[in-house]
Amino acid sequence: MAKVVLWGSLSQLADGRKDFEIDAPNIDRMLRALCEEAPRLKPVLEDGVTVSIDGTLYRLNKLQKIEPDSEVFILPKMAGG
């Protein structure tokens, strides 16, 4: 299972919980599983977040593969510019 960490204020929506162990093959399934474990995160996750998998940032590629030993960080949406 991948270790998933909520970054910054996102943990407040998960009742202060920052760390999750989630078994999912890609970003989309991981975000769905995270919504099940912390339902208050759902609006923020659906609005869009930045996902870091083993140090690489992803915003739009929800089918990006997640390895079982990956370290995943969920960050608030980042604006480009």
C-alpha positions as CSV (number, residue, x, y, z in Angstrom):
1,M,0.0,0.0,0.0
2,A,1.2,3.5,-0.8
3,K,1.8,6.0,2.0
4,V,-0.4,9.0,1.4
5,V,0.3,12.2,3.3
6,L,-2.0,15.3,3.4
7,W,0.0,18.5,3.2
8,G,-0.8,21.8,5.0
9,S,-4.4,22.6,5.9
10,L,-5.8,19.6,4.1
11,S,-5.4,17.5,7.3
12,Q,-8.0,19.7,9.0
13,L,-10.6,18.2,6.7
14,A,-9.6,14.8,7.8
15,D,-10.0,15.6,11.6
16,G,-6.3,16.2,11.9
17,R,-5.2,13.0,10.3
18,K,-2.3,13.4,8.0
19,D,-1.2,9.9,7.1
20,F,-3.1,7.2,5.2
21,E,-2.2,3.8,3.8
22,I,-4.1,3.4,0.5
23,D,-4.0,0.6,-2.0
24,A,-4.9,2.1,-5.4
25,P,-3.4,1.6,-8.9
26,N,-3.6,5.3,-9.9
27,I,-4.3,8.8,-8.8
28,D,-8.0,8.7,-9.5
29,R,-8.6,5.5,-7.5
30,M,-6.4,6.8,-4.7
31,L,-8.4,10.1,-4.5
32,R,-11.7,8.1,-4.4
33,A,-10.4,5.9,-1.6
34,L,-9.2,9.0,0.3
35,C,-12.7,10.4,0.0
36,E,-14.2,7.3,1.6
37,E,-11.8,7.5,4.5
38,A,-12.2,11.3,5.0
39,P,-15.5,12.4,3.4
40,R,-15.0,16.1,4.3
41,L,-12.1,16.1,1.8
42,K,-14.3,15.3,-1.1
43,P,-15.2,18.8,-2.3
44,V,-11.5,19.9,-2.2
45,L,-10.3,16.7,-3.9
46,E,-13.0,17.1,-6.6
47,D,-12.1,20.8,-7.1
48,G,-8.5,19.7,-7.8
49,V,-5.3,19.1,-5.9
50,T,-1.7,18.6,-6.8
51,V,-0.4,15.1,-6.2
52,S,3.3,14.3,-5.7
53,I,4.3,10.7,-6.3
54,D,7.8,10.0,-5.3
55,G,8.8,13.6,-5.8
56,T,7.1,14.2,-9.2
57,L,4.1,16.6,-9.3
58,Y,0.9,15.7,-11.1
59,R,-2.2,17.9,-11.5
60,L,-4.2,16.6,-14.5
61,N,-3.1,13.0,-15.1
62,K,-5.5,11.1,-12.9
63,L,-4.5,7.8,-14.5
64,Q,-0.9,8.2,-13.4
65,K,0.2,4.8,-11.9
66,I,1.0,4.5,-8.2
67,E,3.3,1.8,-7.1
68,P,2.5,0.0,-3.8
69,D,5.7,1.4,-2.2
70,S,5.2,4.9,-3.4
71,E,5.2,8.0,-1.2
72,V,2.3,10.3,-2.1
73,F,1.7,13.8,-1.0
74,I,-1.6,15.6,-1.6
75,L,-1.1,19.3,-1.8
76,P,-3.7,22.1,-2.1
77,K,-4.2,23.2,-5.8
78,M,-1.2,25.1,-7.1
79,A,-1.7,28.0,-9.5
80,G,0.7,28.3,-12.4
81,G,2.2,31.5,-13.6
